Each structure stands twice: as structure tokens, then as C-alpha cells.
């Protein structure tokens, strides 16, 4: 069986632009990558994250748009 989800289906590239509200850069990255994981598609990626203050023409591109490392329960709650 082919790895594609149907031989008679066409593949489309879709660019989605949205705003997220976060307390800081870390949380903006975390929210963006959480949204990426929920998208049902192949090779979904976060291409760019910009800070865009409301009613301002000044924007700031985040240099680090990588997905923050997830913390397991063991790491968050130490046994002592």
C-alpha cells in the first residue's frame, strides 16, 4: 500500500496566519507548536513568529522559534 492517503487525492499547501496571546516569547513558542501538533497534515511546521503589539507598527521577529522542550511530571515534581 502506498504511504499516500489516496492515489486520487491532490496535495495542497495551506498557509495559516493567526494571532496568539502569551505572557512571553517562551509561551508564544509553546502555543504555536501546540497548534502545529493539532493540524492534520504532513510536514506541518512553524515558519515564523513575530511579536506584534496591538495598535503598533513596530514588530519583532523571534530569533528562536523552536519548540520548547516538554517537561515530564517527574521533572516538575521532585521527590524531596
Phi, psi and omega in degrees: 000141180290151178283349179278151188276029179141123183293331184266010178264144177265152179258136181233145173264129182236126177255124181245132180239127181212165174254142171236149178251126183215157181287332183201179182299318181302312182292325177297318177296317181297315179295316181299315181286331174296319177295321180300317181295334182277346180284131180269092180191165178274142173057040177288137182213157173267120185266323185203145172228128180235141171276125184231085180302141180300138177062029179230145176268354179277127175235162178223123177279135175283130178289322181254108178249015180292159178287128178297147179293137179278147179255132176276165181301325180297322181288326183283321183248105179282146185286357181236000000 
